Amino acid sequence: MVFREPAFRRASGSVVHGPFPIRAARLLVSIPLLLAAIIVTALSFSKDHLACTPGARCVLTRALASRTTGFPMASLRDVRVDVRRGSKGGVQGAVVLVLDGGHQLSLQQVSHERATEVAAAVRAGIAGQQPIDVTLRSPWWVLPLGLGLLAMALTMAYSATKGLGRLHLEITRGGAALRVRRLVLGIPVSSDEVSLEGVTDVRVEGGKLGEPLLGRGEAPTPAGRLVLVDRSGATRPLTAAVFPGKAVHLRAASELRQLLGLAPQRHGVEEQLAALRPTTTPLGTRIVVLWVGVCVGAVAGLGVLGLAGVALGLVRTSDPMEPWLLVTGSGGGAIAGVALAVYLTRRQPPR
């Protein structure tokens, strides 16, 4: 008579596999990149249009803020170009309209040459009492720059949160099969079923994530997946892809082995899990992450406050940086960045 080992007919229950660890530093860096991409992309659609009718009114339309400003053309007294230099020596010009009573309206910054052309056209309209119709737009390269920053930010965020979610492993069909469901933010995104026939072991198989934009000296994230092993030594992976982490896989494999009634083996997943130490961040790395948190938080806070100010009409893109905006935005963002960095570098159980 041929002896056949029975399947796990009496096994039942489920195991939650995850959540899987993320790369905190990459996620922190992707946040200001994303904010910069949003700001630059929004600025690419910035446009100021000035239309004046002799003997009537001038209407200034700002596309980015969706606002219009009207005033009598007779009150338009002069126009000038303010030269503004960037941190890298770039020169831009801002057309400033001078109205009665010393009131001024500053238009969006453009190249100095374009600002000079617009100022000459406005000055000619004032002198000859002729119609004025000028438009100032952002340079053509601003939109590709914004899209490039957006692609970089999304790529870094994706690689930092690769494997987001968790796996739900449930023994079904009276112990004959294992249903594997992946949930992301609580939403099922995939489901599969693996046979438990003849299974004698559950192991962790290592793998690579294929992370883009990996920095010099930056070690790849440990990754793996669970596999079932039968009497012949053949393996049945529970998932086609690998997921970040090491301890998270050993922990799930150990729990699944308990459900299946498998005795611990020498050098098996139980011993490997017990040998792991808590995750700690070296002091030098922690200082770097804290500094990144300060810088990222300051930039992010300033960007969020600036976007909110533009959306509410409190700040114009053509205005110089106000001290209150700099202090409030960057200061509050830096505090939040430090708090997040401290949380992400805290002592944690093995992952």
ZIHU-V85386 format. One line per field, one symbol per residue. ss: DSSP state (a for helix, b for strand, c for the rest). burial: 1 if it has 24 or more other C-alpha atoms within 12 Angstrom, else 0. A space follows every 50 residues. Layout:
# ZIHU-V85386
ss = ???
burial = ???
This chain:
# ZIHU-V85386
ss = cccccccccccccbbbbbcccccaaaaaaaaaaaaaaaaaaaaaccbbbb bbccccbbbbbbccccbbbbbbaaabbbbbbbbbbcccccbbbbbbbbba aacbbbcccbbaaaaaaaaaaaaaaaaacccbbbbbbcccaaaaaaaaaa aaaaaaaaaacccccbbbbbbbaaacbbbbbbbbccbbbbbbbbbcccbb bbbbbbbcccccccccccccccbbbbbbbbccccbbbcccccbbccaaaa aaaaaaaaacccccccccaaaaaaacccbcccaaaaaaaaaaaaaaaaaa aaaaaaaaaaaaccccccccccaaaaaaaaaaaaaaaaaaaaaacccbcc c
burial = 00000011001111111111111111111111111111111111111111 11100001111111100000101011111111000000000111111100 00001111111101110110111011000011111111100100111011 01111111111111111111110011111111000000000001111111 11111000101000000000111111111000001111100111111111 11111111110100000011011000000010000100111111111111 11111110010000011110000010011111111111011101100000 1
